[in-house]
């Protein structure tokens, strides 16, 4: 395990580096992978991804990690915390499982649990929130398994396949996480 910051049963999280950009680019340019993500529509190249990784790693208000399979060290996605607000002890979570061959194997649940553990255990935050499109039912189930609760919706905030969809706001609080992980 290279530079692991959180270790689970099958995965570990490690900081993303410029060297990971080449692996990420095909994922962020694949409409099947990004249909559930809040990403722009422009095509990313390796240099743009390197700049994004460097900029995020330099920020005191973000933490970006690679999702890596233990044993093989295969990078299968990325996750992280954005908009980290140390004063209010909160952050927004993002996650991408880009390697389609591992979809449906529970890696998203484990990676989400690991980044939430990092948020509460290492950063001492009180709240982690996220936005998820209402048509992404699989992701909502993952987040609920980890302990996130639905707080509300940004009505018809997102257009996909020619129709308007709500963006669901979900969050988990430190006390909820501690009660499940005590």
ZADOSE-985794 format. One record per atom (N, C-alpha, C): residue number from 1; residue in three letters; atom name; x, y, z. Coordinates in Angstrom, 3 decimals. Layout:
% residues N
PT   num   residuo   atomo         c1         c2         c3
PT   NUM       ALA      CA          X          Y          Z
...
END
This chain:
% residues 182
PT   num   residuo   atomo         c1         c2         c3
PT     1       UNK       N      0.845     -1.175      0.000
PT     1       UNK      CA      0.000      0.000      0.000
PT     1       UNK       C      0.891      1.240      0.000
PT     2       UNK       N      0.681      2.070     -0.986
PT     2       UNK      CA      1.505      3.250     -1.178
PT     2       UNK       C      0.844      4.479     -0.568
PT     3       UNK       N      1.452      5.060      0.480
PT     3       UNK      CA      0.980      6.309      1.082
PT     3       UNK       C     -0.483      6.264      1.522
PT     4       UNK       N     -0.917      5.159      2.069
PT     4       UNK      CA     -2.313      5.006      2.473
PT     4       UNK       C     -2.671      5.984      3.587
PT     5       UNK       N     -3.814      6.635      3.455
PT     5       UNK      CA     -4.294      7.522      4.510
PT     5       UNK       C     -5.509      6.921      5.225
PT     6       UNK       N     -6.145      5.940      4.595
PT     6       UNK      CA     -7.262      5.210      5.203
PT     6       UNK       C     -7.276      3.825      4.568
PT     7       UNK       N     -7.437      2.793      5.400
PT     7       UNK      CA     -7.367      1.415      4.915
PT     7       UNK       C     -8.629      0.674      5.313
PT     8       UNK       N     -9.244      0.028      4.324
PT     8       UNK      CA    -10.425     -0.785      4.567
PT     8       UNK       C    -10.116     -2.247      4.342
PT     9       UNK       N    -11.159     -3.070      4.269
PT     9       UNK      CA    -10.977     -4.507      4.054
PT     9       UNK       C    -10.420     -4.823      2.674
PT    10       UNK       N    -10.941     -4.128      1.648
PT    10       UNK      CA    -10.528     -4.426      0.274
PT    10       UNK       C     -9.874     -3.251     -0.427
PT    11       UNK       N     -9.979     -2.061      0.151
PT    11       UNK      CA     -9.503     -0.836     -0.489
PT    11       UNK       C     -8.627     -0.035      0.454
PT    12       UNK       N     -7.905      0.897     -0.131
PT    12       UNK      CA     -7.296      1.953      0.657
PT    12       UNK       C     -7.358      3.240     -0.140
PT    13       UNK       N     -7.295      4.341      0.582
PT    13       UNK      CA     -7.259      5.662     -0.028
PT    13       UNK       C     -5.855      6.206      0.097
PT    14       UNK       N     -5.396      6.863     -0.964
PT    14       UNK      CA     -4.094      7.514     -0.956
PT    14       UNK       C     -4.208      8.818     -1.723
PT    15       UNK       N     -3.321      9.765     -1.440
PT    15       UNK      CA     -3.384     11.028     -2.185
PT    15       UNK       C     -3.219     10.784     -3.688
PT    16       UNK       N     -3.964     11.523     -4.487
PT    16       UNK      CA     -3.774     11.489     -5.939
PT    16       UNK       C     -2.552     12.322     -6.295
PT    17       UNK       N     -1.843     11.899     -7.339
PT    17       UNK      CA     -0.679     12.632     -7.806
PT    17       UNK       C     -0.816     12.899     -9.298
PT    18       UNK       N      0.078     13.731     -9.809
PT    18       UNK      CA      0.092     14.023    -11.251
PT    18       UNK       C      0.153     12.739    -12.070
PT    19       UNK       N      0.856     11.748    -11.571
PT    19       UNK      CA      1.011     10.486    -12.300
PT    19       UNK       C     -0.321      9.757    -12.491
PT    20       UNK       N     -1.319     10.082    -11.681
PT    20       UNK      CA     -2.631      9.440    -11.800
PT    20       UNK       C     -3.490     10.054    -12.898
PT    21       UNK       N     -3.100     11.201    -13.408
PT    21       UNK      CA     -3.920     11.926    -14.385
PT    21       UNK       C     -4.253     11.069    -15.606
PT    22       UNK       N     -3.273     10.339    -16.104
PT    22       UNK      CA     -3.504      9.525    -17.307
PT    22       UNK       C     -4.568      8.455    -17.077
PT    23       UNK       N     -4.642      7.915    -15.871
PT    23       UNK      CA     -5.665      6.909    -15.565
PT    23       UNK       C     -7.043      7.552    -15.406
PT    24       UNK       N     -7.087      8.775    -14.885
PT    24       UNK      CA     -8.368      9.445    -14.631
PT    24       UNK       C     -9.026      9.981    -15.891
PT    25       UNK       N     -8.236     10.418    -16.861
PT    25       UNK      CA     -8.777     11.090    -18.045
PT    25       UNK       C     -9.812     10.253    -18.802
PT    26       UNK       N     -9.559      8.976    -19.075
PT    26       UNK      CA    -10.603      8.209    -19.776
PT    26       UNK       C    -11.911      8.137    -18.992
PT    27       UNK       N    -11.833      8.099    -17.675
PT    27       UNK      CA    -13.039      8.026    -16.857
PT    27       UNK       C    -13.820      9.323    -16.919
PT    28       UNK       N    -13.131     10.468    -16.771
PT    28       UNK      CA    -13.852     11.746    -16.745
PT    28       UNK       C    -14.351     12.154    -18.123
PT    29       UNK       N    -13.914     11.445    -19.161
PT    29       UNK      CA    -14.406     11.706    -20.516
PT    29       UNK       C    -15.417     10.661    -20.989
PT    30       UNK       N    -15.764      9.717    -20.132
PT    30       UNK      CA    -16.693      8.645    -20.486
PT    30       UNK       C    -18.101      9.025    -20.015
PT    31       UNK       N    -19.037      9.268    -20.954
PT    31       UNK      CA    -20.388      9.682    -20.558
PT    31       UNK       C    -21.097      8.681    -19.648
PT    32       UNK       N    -20.789      7.399    -19.783
PT    32       UNK      CA    -21.413      6.403    -18.918
PT    32       UNK       C    -20.931      6.564    -17.471
PT    33       UNK       N    -19.671      6.924    -17.300
PT    33       UNK      CA    -19.109      7.130    -15.970
PT    33       UNK       C    -19.607      8.445    -15.379
PT    34       UNK       N    -19.675      9.488    -16.179
PT    34       UNK      CA    -19.963     10.825    -15.655
PT    34       UNK       C    -21.443     11.212    -15.666
PT    35       UNK       N    -22.328     10.352    -16.131
PT    35       UNK      CA    -23.741     10.725    -16.229
PT    35       UNK       C    -24.357     11.063    -14.882
PT    36       UNK       N    -23.739     10.597    -13.802
PT    36       UNK      CA    -24.267     10.873    -12.469
PT    36       UNK       C    -23.430     11.906    -11.709
PT    37       UNK       N    -22.468     12.512    -12.392
PT    37       UNK      CA    -21.568     13.447    -11.725
PT    37       UNK       C    -21.801     14.881    -12.171
PT    38       UNK       N    -21.508     15.798    -11.296
PT    38       UNK      CA    -21.617     17.222    -11.619
PT    38       UNK       C    -20.299     17.681    -12.238
PT    39       UNK       N    -20.066     17.280    -13.469
PT    39       UNK      CA    -18.854     17.683    -14.185
PT    39       UNK       C    -19.256     18.435    -15.438
PT    40       UNK       N    -18.367     19.259    -15.893
PT    40       UNK      CA    -18.644     20.019    -17.111
PT    40       UNK       C    -18.687     19.120    -18.332
PT    41       UNK       N    -19.081     19.693    -19.446
PT    41       UNK      CA    -19.224     18.906    -20.664
PT    41       UNK       C    -17.988     18.958    -21.555
PT    42       UNK       N    -16.963     19.716    -21.152
PT    42       UNK      CA    -15.796     19.792    -22.017
PT    42       UNK       C    -14.890     18.590    -21.802
PT    43       UNK       N    -14.195     18.191    -22.838
PT    43       UNK      CA    -13.295     17.046    -22.784
PT    43       UNK       C    -12.041     17.438    -22.005
PT    44       UNK       N    -11.648     16.581    -21.089
PT    44       UNK      CA    -10.438     16.807    -20.294
PT    44       UNK       C     -9.270     16.078    -20.950
PT    45       UNK       N     -8.099     16.693    -20.894
PT    45       UNK      CA     -6.892     16.011    -21.339
PT    45       UNK       C     -5.975     15.812    -20.131
PT    46       UNK       N     -4.875     15.102    -20.331
PT    46       UNK      CA     -3.989     14.764    -19.223
PT    46       UNK       C     -3.460     16.022    -18.541
PT    47       UNK       N     -3.057     17.016    -19.320
PT    47       UNK      CA     -2.511     18.243    -18.726
PT    47       UNK       C     -3.557     18.945    -17.858
PT    48       UNK       N     -4.778     19.041    -18.324
PT    48       UNK      CA     -5.836     19.679    -17.531
PT    48       UNK       C     -6.091     18.903    -16.242
PT    49       UNK       N     -6.049     17.601    -16.320
PT    49       UNK      CA     -6.250     16.770    -15.121
PT    49       UNK       C     -5.087     16.942    -14.149
PT    50       UNK       N     -3.864     17.038    -14.670
PT    50       UNK      CA     -2.702     17.293    -13.811
PT    50       UNK       C     -2.845     18.618    -13.073
PT    51       UNK       N     -3.284     19.640    -13.789
PT    51       UNK      CA     -3.488     20.957    -13.173
PT    51       UNK       C     -4.554     20.876    -12.089
PT    52       UNK       N     -5.645     20.166    -12.365
PT    52       UNK      CA     -6.711     20.001    -11.376
PT    52       UNK       C     -6.172     19.311    -10.118
PT    53       UNK       N     -5.416     18.242    -10.290
PT    53       UNK      CA     -4.864     17.503     -9.142
PT    53       UNK       C     -3.927     18.403     -8.343
PT    54       UNK       N     -3.036     19.107     -9.023
PT    54       UNK      CA     -2.086     19.993     -8.337
PT    54       UNK       C     -2.810     21.103     -7.575
PT    55       UNK       N     -3.789     21.711     -8.213
PT    55       UNK      CA     -4.544     22.802     -7.592
PT    55       UNK       C     -5.298     22.296     -6.360
PT    56       UNK       N     -5.930     21.149     -6.489
PT    56       UNK      CA     -6.684     20.591     -5.368
PT    56       UNK       C     -5.750     20.205     -4.231
PT    57       UNK       N     -4.631     19.572     -4.555
PT    57       UNK      CA     -3.676     19.167     -3.518
PT    57       UNK       C     -3.071     20.371     -2.797
PT    58       UNK       N     -2.988     21.509     -3.460
PT    58       UNK      CA     -2.421     22.716     -2.852
PT    58       UNK       C     -3.425     23.457     -1.973
PT    59       UNK       N     -4.692     23.105     -2.079
PT    59       UNK      CA     -5.738     23.799     -1.336
PT    59       UNK       C     -5.838     23.289      0.098
PT    60       UNK       N     -5.998     24.198      1.017
PT    60       UNK      CA     -6.233     23.834      2.413
PT    60       UNK       C     -7.685     23.449      2.642
PT    61       UNK       N     -8.507     23.625      1.615
PT    61       UNK      CA     -9.946     23.385      1.757
PT    61       UNK       C    -10.435     22.210      0.916
PT    62       UNK       N     -9.501     21.323      0.560
PT    62       UNK      CA     -9.862     20.131     -0.219
PT    62       UNK       C     -8.894     19.004      0.101
PT    63       UNK       N     -9.372     17.788     -0.033
PT    63       UNK      CA     -8.554     16.586      0.131
PT    63       UNK       C     -8.992     15.607     -0.950
PT    64       UNK       N     -8.065     15.248     -1.832
PT    64       UNK      CA     -8.380     14.408     -2.984
PT    64       UNK       C     -7.613     13.098     -2.880
PT    65       UNK       N     -8.322     11.986     -3.039
PT    65       UNK      CA     -7.708     10.672     -2.855
PT    65       UNK       C     -8.005      9.731     -4.016
PT    66       UNK       N     -7.060      8.851     -4.266
PT    66       UNK      CA     -7.283      7.748     -5.175
PT    66       UNK       C     -7.893      6.595     -4.398
PT    67       UNK       N     -8.808      5.886     -5.041
PT    67       UNK      CA     -9.398      4.677     -4.467
PT    67       UNK       C     -8.634      3.513     -5.077
PT    68       UNK       N     -7.974      2.719     -4.226
PT    68       UNK      CA     -7.041      1.709     -4.699
PT    68       UNK       C     -7.394      0.355     -4.089
PT    69       UNK       N     -7.342     -0.692     -4.903
PT    69       UNK      CA     -7.615     -2.055     -4.448
PT    69       UNK       C     -6.386     -2.584     -3.721
PT    70       UNK       N     -6.601     -3.058     -2.507
PT    70       UNK      CA     -5.494     -3.660     -1.743
PT    70       UNK       C     -5.003     -4.912     -2.462
PT    71       UNK       N     -3.753     -5.171     -2.365
PT    71       UNK      CA     -3.181     -6.373     -2.968
PT    71       UNK       C     -2.703     -6.152     -4.384
PT    72       UNK       N     -3.499     -5.455     -5.201
PT    72       UNK      CA     -3.098     -5.216     -6.592
PT    72       UNK       C     -2.626     -3.782     -6.825
PT    73       UNK       N     -2.948     -2.886     -5.901
PT    73       UNK      CA     -2.649     -1.446     -6.047
PT    73       UNK       C     -3.273     -0.851     -7.302
PT    74       UNK       N     -4.390     -1.418     -7.759
PT    74       UNK      CA     -5.092     -0.892     -8.928
PT    74       UNK       C     -5.934      0.316     -8.532
PT    75       UNK       N     -5.699      1.431     -9.212
PT    75       UNK      CA     -6.506      2.637     -9.028
PT    75       UNK       C     -7.837      2.414     -9.736
PT    76       UNK       N     -8.949      2.536     -8.992
PT    76       UNK      CA    -10.267      2.294     -9.596
PT    76       UNK       C    -11.156      3.525     -9.564
PT    77       UNK       N    -10.690      4.598     -8.929
PT    77       UNK      CA    -11.509      5.800     -8.857
PT    77       UNK       C    -10.875      6.852     -7.976
PT    78       UNK       N    -11.684      7.855     -7.679
PT    78       UNK      CA    -11.211      8.925     -6.808
PT    78       UNK       C    -12.352      9.376     -5.898
PT    79       UNK       N    -11.975      9.940     -4.791
PT    79       UNK      CA    -12.939     10.471     -3.834
PT    79       UNK       C    -12.273     11.615     -3.106
PT    80       UNK       N    -13.055     12.343     -2.383
PT    80       UNK      CA    -12.443     13.425     -1.628
PT    80       UNK       C    -13.452     14.300     -0.941
PT    81       UNK       N    -12.890     15.278     -0.269
PT    81       UNK      CA    -13.670     16.278      0.436
PT    81       UNK       C    -13.360     17.625     -0.182
PT    82       UNK       N    -14.399     18.382     -0.457
PT    82       UNK      CA    -14.258     19.705     -1.051
PT    82       UNK       C    -14.938     20.701     -0.127
PT    83       UNK       N    -14.647     21.951     -0.337
PT    83       UNK      CA    -15.259     23.019      0.460
PT    83       UNK       C    -15.120     22.727      1.952
PT    84       UNK       N    -13.929     22.253      2.357
PT    84       UNK      CA    -13.697     21.984      3.773
PT    84       UNK       C    -13.719     23.318      4.516
PT    85       UNK       N    -14.595     23.386      5.486
PT    85       UNK      CA    -14.787     24.593      6.288
PT    85       UNK       C    -14.422     24.231      7.729
PT    86       UNK       N    -13.201     24.565      8.133
PT    86       UNK      CA    -12.748     24.178      9.465
PT    86       UNK       C    -13.465     24.959     10.569
PT    87       UNK       N    -13.877     26.163     10.276
PT    87       UNK      CA    -14.609     26.961     11.277
PT    87       UNK       C    -15.938     26.293     11.618
PT    88       UNK       N    -16.681     25.889     10.602
PT    88       UNK      CA    -17.974     25.242     10.810
PT    88       UNK       C    -17.882     23.723     10.815
PT    89       UNK       N    -16.683     23.193     10.643
PT    89       UNK      CA    -16.396     21.758     10.711
PT    89       UNK       C    -17.259     20.939      9.752
PT    90       UNK       N    -17.255     21.372      8.487
PT    90       UNK      CA    -18.062     20.678      7.483
PT    90       UNK       C    -17.302     20.568      6.166
PT    91       UNK       N    -17.782     19.674      5.319
PT    91       UNK      CA    -17.191     19.489      3.990
PT    91       UNK       C    -18.204     18.794      3.095
PT    92       UNK       N    -17.933     18.856      1.787
PT    92       UNK      CA    -18.746     18.155      0.787
PT    92       UNK       C    -17.951     16.983      0.237
PT    93       UNK       N    -18.598     15.846      0.118
PT    93       UNK      CA    -17.961     14.623     -0.369
PT    93       UNK       C    -18.241     14.437     -1.853
PT    94       UNK       N    -17.229     13.955     -2.568
PT    94       UNK      CA    -17.412     13.546     -3.966
PT    94       UNK       C    -16.761     12.188     -4.140
PT    95       UNK       N    -17.278     11.417     -5.099
PT    95       UNK      CA    -16.719     10.092     -5.361
PT    95       UNK       C    -16.961      9.715     -6.817
PT    96       UNK       N    -15.993      9.010     -7.373
PT    96       UNK      CA    -16.078      8.500     -8.748
PT    96       UNK       C    -15.437      7.112     -8.774
PT    97       UNK       N    -16.219      6.104     -9.109
PT    97       UNK      CA    -15.659      4.779     -9.396
PT    97       UNK       C    -15.598      4.721    -10.916
PT    98       UNK       N    -14.422      4.910    -11.459
PT    98       UNK      CA    -14.253      5.012    -12.902
PT    98       UNK       C    -14.052      3.686    -13.601
PT    99       UNK       N    -13.490      2.732    -12.904
PT    99       UNK      CA    -13.206      1.421    -13.495
PT    99       UNK       C    -14.502      0.611    -13.534
PT   100       UNK       N    -15.127      0.568    -14.708
PT   100       UNK      CA    -16.453     -0.039    -14.837
PT   100       UNK       C    -16.467     -1.530    -14.516
PT   101       UNK       N    -15.340     -2.216    -14.668
PT   101       UNK      CA    -15.299     -3.654    -14.398
PT   101       UNK       C    -15.516     -3.979    -12.918
PT   102       UNK       N    -15.404     -2.972    -12.036
PT   102       UNK      CA    -15.606     -3.221    -10.609
PT   102       UNK       C    -16.921     -2.645    -10.097
PT   103       UNK       N    -17.743     -2.093    -10.976
PT   103       UNK      CA    -19.036     -1.559    -10.558
PT   103       UNK       C    -19.890     -2.678     -9.963
PT   104       UNK       N    -20.663     -2.336     -8.958
PT   104       UNK      CA    -21.581     -3.297     -8.350
PT   104       UNK       C    -20.932     -4.267     -7.389
PT   105       UNK       N    -19.689     -4.017     -6.990
PT   105       UNK      CA    -18.972     -4.939     -6.101
PT   105       UNK       C    -18.790     -4.388     -4.695
PT   106       UNK       N    -19.451     -3.284     -4.393
PT   106       UNK      CA    -19.387     -2.736     -3.046
PT   106       UNK       C    -18.220     -1.801     -2.780
PT   107       UNK       N    -17.436     -1.526     -3.807
PT   107       UNK      CA    -16.280     -0.646     -3.591
PT   107       UNK       C    -16.717      0.791     -3.298
PT   108       UNK       N    -17.797      1.246     -3.889
PT   108       UNK      CA    -18.286      2.597     -3.622
PT   108       UNK       C    -18.683      2.777     -2.165
PT   109       UNK       N    -19.326      1.765     -1.598
PT   109       UNK      CA    -19.719      1.817     -0.185
PT   109       UNK       C    -18.493      1.876      0.708
PT   110       UNK       N    -17.515      1.011      0.435
PT   110       UNK      CA    -16.310      0.989      1.267
PT   110       UNK       C    -15.522      2.287      1.144
PT   111       UNK       N    -15.387      2.801     -0.071
PT   111       UNK      CA    -14.640      4.052     -0.267
PT   111       UNK       C    -15.349      5.219      0.416
PT   112       UNK       N    -16.673      5.273      0.325
PT   112       UNK      CA    -17.433      6.331      0.984
PT   112       UNK       C    -17.236      6.261      2.494
PT   113       UNK       N    -17.307      5.060      3.044
PT   113       UNK      CA    -17.100      4.894      4.489
PT   113       UNK       C    -15.693      5.335      4.892
PT   114       UNK       N    -14.698      5.046      4.072
PT   114       UNK      CA    -13.324      5.430      4.396
PT   114       UNK       C    -13.130      6.942      4.387
PT   115       UNK       N    -13.708      7.625      3.402
PT   115       UNK      CA    -13.530      9.076      3.358
PT   115       UNK       C    -14.321      9.752      4.477
PT   116       UNK       N    -15.457      9.204      4.859
PT   116       UNK      CA    -16.203      9.743      5.998
PT   116       UNK       C    -15.415      9.516      7.287
PT   117       UNK       N    -14.816      8.345      7.419
PT   117       UNK      CA    -13.954      8.056      8.578
PT   117       UNK       C    -12.806      9.067      8.651
PT   118       UNK       N    -12.209      9.382      7.522
PT   118       UNK      CA    -11.127     10.370      7.469
PT   118       UNK       C    -11.654     11.753      7.890
PT   119       UNK       N    -12.820     12.122      7.408
PT   119       UNK      CA    -13.394     13.434      7.724
PT   119       UNK       C    -13.623     13.604      9.224
PT   120       UNK       N    -14.177     12.585      9.852
PT   120       UNK      CA    -14.485     12.691     11.276
PT   120       UNK       C    -13.279     12.358     12.149
PT   121       UNK       N    -12.506     11.354     11.762
PT   121       UNK      CA    -11.387     10.907     12.589
PT   121       UNK       C    -10.134     11.752     12.474
PT   122       UNK       N     -9.784     12.162     11.258
PT   122       UNK      CA     -8.542     12.912     11.044
PT   122       UNK       C     -8.756     14.419     11.007
PT   123       UNK       N     -9.811     14.857     10.335
PT   123       UNK      CA    -10.060     16.295     10.200
PT   123       UNK       C    -10.945     16.845     11.317
PT   124       UNK       N    -11.555     15.956     12.100
PT   124       UNK      CA    -12.403     16.342     13.227
PT   124       UNK       C    -13.574     17.221     12.796
PT   125       UNK       N    -14.150     16.871     11.640
PT   125       UNK      CA    -15.316     17.600     11.162
PT   125       UNK       C    -16.558     17.140     11.910
PT   126       UNK       N    -17.626     17.899     11.794
PT   126       UNK      CA    -18.901     17.553     12.410
PT   126       UNK       C    -19.945     17.119     11.384
PT   127       UNK       N    -19.750     17.520     10.121
PT   127       UNK      CA    -20.770     17.265      9.108
PT   127       UNK       C    -20.101     17.010      7.762
PT   128       UNK       N    -20.587     15.998      7.066
PT   128       UNK      CA    -20.186     15.737      5.685
PT   128       UNK       C    -21.466     15.667      4.870
PT   129       UNK       N    -21.511     16.445      3.803
PT   129       UNK      CA    -22.702     16.475      2.962
PT   129       UNK       C    -22.330     16.110      1.530
PT   130       UNK       N    -23.359     15.878      0.737
PT   130       UNK      CA    -23.153     15.607     -0.682
PT   130       UNK       C    -24.428     15.919     -1.437
PT   131       UNK       N    -24.273     16.038     -2.737
PT   131       UNK      CA    -25.408     16.198     -3.645
PT   131       UNK       C    -25.431     14.980     -4.558
PT   132       UNK       N    -26.623     14.457     -4.816
PT   132       UNK      CA    -26.774     13.299     -5.691
PT   132       UNK       C    -28.045     13.499     -6.522
PT   133       UNK       N    -27.966     13.189     -7.804
PT   133       UNK      CA    -29.135     13.344     -8.666
PT   133       UNK       C    -30.170     12.283     -8.326
PT   134       UNK       N    -31.432     12.659     -8.381
PT   134       UNK      CA    -32.505     11.761     -7.944
PT   134       UNK       C    -32.579     10.472     -8.756
PT   135       UNK       N    -32.062     10.452     -9.968
PT   135       UNK      CA    -32.086      9.221    -10.756
PT   135       UNK       C    -30.946      8.270    -10.397
PT   136       UNK       N    -30.049      8.686     -9.535
PT   136       UNK      CA    -28.917      7.844     -9.142
PT   136       UNK       C    -29.276      7.075     -7.864
PT   137       UNK       N    -30.220      6.167     -8.007
PT   137       UNK      CA    -30.740      5.416     -6.864
PT   137       UNK       C    -29.680      4.531     -6.226
PT   138       UNK       N    -28.806      3.948     -7.044
PT   138       UNK      CA    -27.753      3.081     -6.507
PT   138       UNK       C    -26.848      3.869     -5.560
PT   139       UNK       N    -26.467      5.079     -5.951
PT   139       UNK      CA    -25.613      5.900     -5.090
PT   139       UNK       C    -26.336      6.272     -3.801
PT   140       UNK       N    -27.616      6.614     -3.891
PT   140       UNK      CA    -28.362      6.974     -2.677
PT   140       UNK       C    -28.396      5.806     -1.692
PT   141       UNK       N    -28.539      4.579     -2.208
PT   141       UNK      CA    -28.508      3.403     -1.327
PT   141       UNK       C    -27.143      3.263     -0.663
PT   142       UNK       N    -26.077      3.512     -1.427
PT   142       UNK      CA    -24.723      3.454     -0.871
PT   142       UNK       C    -24.592      4.454      0.275
PT   143       UNK       N    -24.982      5.689      0.022
PT   143       UNK      CA    -24.838      6.730      1.034
PT   143       UNK       C    -25.662      6.409      2.279
PT   144       UNK       N    -26.872      5.880      2.089
PT   144       UNK      CA    -27.702      5.506      3.230
PT   144       UNK       C    -27.056      4.378      4.031
PT   145       UNK       N    -26.412      3.410      3.365
PT   145       UNK      CA    -25.711      2.321      4.061
PT   145       UNK       C    -24.626      2.875      4.973
PT   146       UNK       N    -23.957      3.929      4.523
PT   146       UNK      CA    -22.880      4.537      5.300
PT   146       UNK       C    -23.436      5.397      6.433
PT   147       UNK       N    -24.703      5.812      6.336
PT   147       UNK      CA    -25.332      6.586      7.402
PT   147       UNK       C    -25.826      7.960      6.999
PT   148       UNK       N    -25.682      8.321      5.731
PT   148       UNK      CA    -26.188      9.608      5.265
PT   148       UNK       C    -27.712      9.617      5.318
PT   149       UNK       N    -28.255     10.802      5.584
PT   149       UNK      CA    -29.710     10.996      5.588
PT   149       UNK       C    -30.068     12.060      4.559
PT   150       UNK       N    -31.220     11.860      3.972
PT   150       UNK      CA    -31.734     12.850      3.015
PT   150       UNK       C    -32.211     14.075      3.782
PT   151       UNK       N    -31.760     15.239      3.352
PT   151       UNK      CA    -32.138     16.483      4.026
PT   151       UNK       C    -33.101     17.323      3.204
PT   152       UNK       N    -33.107     17.131      1.911
PT   152       UNK      CA    -33.980     17.929      1.064
PT   152       UNK       C    -33.573     17.794     -0.386
PT   153       UNK       N    -34.130     18.662     -1.209
PT   153       UNK      CA    -33.839     18.592     -2.636
PT   153       UNK       C    -33.796     19.984     -3.238
PT   154       UNK       N    -32.915     20.130     -4.195
PT   154       UNK      CA    -32.893     21.317     -5.042
PT   154       UNK       C    -33.762     20.942     -6.240
PT   155       UNK       N    -34.969     21.462     -6.248
PT   155       UNK      CA    -35.974     21.011     -7.206
PT   155       UNK       C    -35.600     21.378     -8.637
PT   156       UNK       N    -35.687     20.358     -9.495
PT   156       UNK      CA    -35.445     20.491    -10.939
PT   156       UNK       C    -34.170     21.297    -11.233
PT   157       UNK       N    -33.131     20.989    -10.518
PT   157       UNK      CA    -31.875     21.729    -10.615
PT   157       UNK       C    -30.960     21.201    -11.724
PT   158       UNK       N    -31.240     20.014    -12.225
PT   158       UNK      CA    -30.339     19.336    -13.157
PT   158       UNK       C    -31.110     18.835    -14.383
PT   159       UNK       N    -30.522     19.024    -15.550
PT   159       UNK      CA    -31.127     18.507    -16.782
PT   159       UNK       C    -30.331     17.287    -17.230
PT   160       UNK       N    -31.040     16.204    -17.507
PT   160       UNK      CA    -30.421     14.965    -17.990
PT   160       UNK       C    -31.422     14.252    -18.889
PT   161       UNK       N    -30.955     13.818    -20.047
PT   161       UNK      CA    -31.810     13.114    -21.010
PT   161       UNK       C    -33.087     13.897    -21.321
PT   162       UNK       N    -32.953     15.206    -21.446
PT   162       UNK      CA    -34.064     16.037    -21.875
PT   162       UNK       C    -35.133     16.327    -20.837
PT   163       UNK       N    -34.852     16.034    -19.574
PT   163       UNK      CA    -35.834     16.364    -18.543
PT   163       UNK       C    -35.135     16.929    -17.324
PT   164       UNK       N    -35.897     17.612    -16.496
PT   164       UNK      CA    -35.376     18.193    -15.275
PT   164       UNK       C    -35.458     17.186    -14.128
PT   165       UNK       N    -34.404     17.162    -13.307
PT   165       UNK      CA    -34.326     16.250    -12.170
PT   165       UNK       C    -33.955     17.046    -10.917
PT   166       UNK       N    -34.415     16.556     -9.786
PT   166       UNK      CA    -34.011     17.143     -8.516
PT   166       UNK       C    -32.590     16.711     -8.179
PT   167       UNK       N    -31.905     17.553     -7.441
PT   167       UNK      CA    -30.629     17.198     -6.831
PT   167       UNK       C    -30.900     17.015     -5.349
PT   168       UNK       N    -30.659     15.815     -4.854
PT   168       UNK      CA    -30.946     15.473     -3.468
PT   168       UNK       C    -29.743     15.856     -2.605
PT   169       UNK       N    -30.017     16.515     -1.478
PT   169       UNK      CA    -28.984     16.872     -0.515
PT   169       UNK       C    -29.018     15.834      0.602
PT   170       UNK       N    -27.850     15.218      0.869
PT   170       UNK      CA    -27.745     14.230      1.937
PT   170       UNK       C    -26.568     14.623      2.825
PT   171       UNK       N    -26.631     14.216      4.089
PT   171       UNK      CA    -25.539     14.515      5.012
PT   171       UNK       C    -25.481     13.472      6.118
PT   172       UNK       N    -24.310     13.393      6.733
PT   172       UNK      CA    -24.104     12.585      7.930
PT   172       UNK       C    -23.387     13.465      8.944
PT   173       UNK       N    -23.815     13.368     10.194
PT   173       UNK      CA    -23.204     14.122     11.279
PT   173       UNK       C    -22.277     13.219     12.085
PT   174       UNK       N    -21.298     13.822     12.718
PT   174       UNK      CA    -20.336     13.065     13.523
PT   174       UNK       C    -21.053     12.153     14.529
PT   175       UNK       N    -22.049     12.686     15.234
PT   175       UNK      CA    -22.734     11.894     16.256
PT   175       UNK       C    -23.434     10.675     15.644
PT   176       UNK       N    -23.962     10.804     14.442
PT   176       UNK      CA    -24.597      9.666     13.767
PT   176       UNK       C    -23.562      8.632     13.384
PT   177       UNK       N    -22.425      9.092     12.886
PT   177       UNK      CA    -21.338      8.187     12.499
PT   177       UNK       C    -20.789      7.471     13.732
PT   178       UNK       N    -20.596      8.217     14.811
PT   178       UNK      CA    -20.061      7.611     16.040
PT   178       UNK       C    -21.010      6.568     16.618
PT   179       UNK       N    -22.318      6.812     16.519
PT   179       UNK      CA    -23.275      5.855     17.087
PT   179       UNK       C    -23.262      4.534     16.324
PT   180       UNK       N    -22.955      4.585     15.041
PT   180       UNK      CA    -22.904      3.371     14.224
PT   180       UNK       C    -21.525      2.704     14.324
PT   181       UNK       N    -20.476      3.498     14.525
PT   181       UNK      CA    -19.106      2.987     14.503
PT   181       UNK       C    -18.450      2.922     15.876
PT   182       UNK       N    -19.256      2.910     16.923
PT   182       UNK      CA    -18.708      2.885     18.292
PT   182       UNK       C    -18.198      1.500     18.653
END
